[in-house]
Amino acid sequence: LLYLIALILVFYTLFRSMSRNIYARRAEDDRFQHLIGRFRKMFRVEKKRMRDRKYYRYFRCSSCGQHVRVPKGRGHVVVTCPKCRHSFEKTT
């Protein structure tokens, strides 16, 4: 039964990929890329944070939620958000 369902799904995807309705397939791909783009951005940001963790600390602005990067080892600093210009104090 599972084999039959998998086989039907394979034929259906082949049928859809060979379709000549280019505009519908393009619209499907745009929706898919928009959905996947959110996850890609999230992983790209986390990868950058992991790469920079030796030299920088990241803080979230309490006013607007923007992430702000601050050099490590500077002690007690006043951080100004580049987006909303809200200032807050943090220890790096």
C-alpha positions in Angstrom: 0.0 0.0 0.0 2.8 2.4 0.9 4.7 1.5 -2.3 1.6 2.2 -4.4 1.1 5.6 -2.7 4.8 6.5 -3.2 4.5 5.5 -6.9 1.4 7.6 -7.4 3.2 10.6 -5.8 6.2 10.1 -8.1 4.1 10.0 -11.2 2.1 13.0 -10.1 5.3 15.1 -9.5 6.7 14.0 -12.9 3.4 15.0 -14.5 3.5 18.4 -12.8 7.1 19.0 -13.7 6.6 18.2 -17.3 3.5 20.4 -17.5 3.6 23.1 -20.2 1.8 25.6 -18.1 4.9 27.6 -17.3 3.1 30.4 -15.5 1.5 28.1 -13.0 4.8 26.3 -12.3 6.6 29.6 -11.9 3.9 30.8 -9.4 4.4 27.6 -7.5 8.1 28.0 -7.4 7.8 31.6 -6.3 5.6 30.5 -3.3 8.1 27.8 -2.5 11.1 30.1 -2.6 9.3 32.7 -0.4 8.6 30.0 2.2 12.1 28.5 2.1 13.7 32.0 2.1 12.6 32.6 5.7 14.4 29.5 6.9 17.5 30.2 4.8 17.7 33.7 6.3 17.3 32.4 9.8 20.1 29.8 9.3 22.4 32.4 7.6 22.0 34.8 10.5 22.8 32.0 13.0 25.8 30.9 11.0 27.1 34.4 11.0 26.6 34.7 14.8 28.4 31.4 15.4 31.3 32.6 13.2 31.6 35.9 15.0 31.1 34.7 18.5 34.8 34.9 19.4 35.0 38.7 18.7 31.4 40.0 19.0 28.3 39.8 21.2 24.8 40.3 19.8 22.1 42.1 21.7 18.5 42.7 20.9 17.2 46.3 21.2 14.4 46.4 23.8 12.6 49.1 21.8 12.4 47.7 18.2 13.9 44.2 18.4 16.8 44.9 16.1 19.9 42.8 16.6 23.0 44.9 17.4 26.6 43.6 17.2 29.0 44.8 19.9 32.8 44.0 20.2 33.7 41.7 23.1 36.0 42.7 25.9 35.0 46.4 26.0 33.4 46.2 29.5 30.4 48.2 30.3 29.2 50.0 27.1 26.3 52.1 25.9 24.8 50.6 22.8 22.8 52.8 20.4 20.4 50.9 18.1 21.0 51.9 14.4 17.4 51.5 13.6 15.5 53.4 16.2 18.4 55.3 18.0 17.4 53.9 21.4 20.3 53.7 23.8 20.8 50.9 26.4 23.7 49.7 28.6 25.2 46.2 28.3 28.4 44.5 29.5 30.4 42.7 26.8 
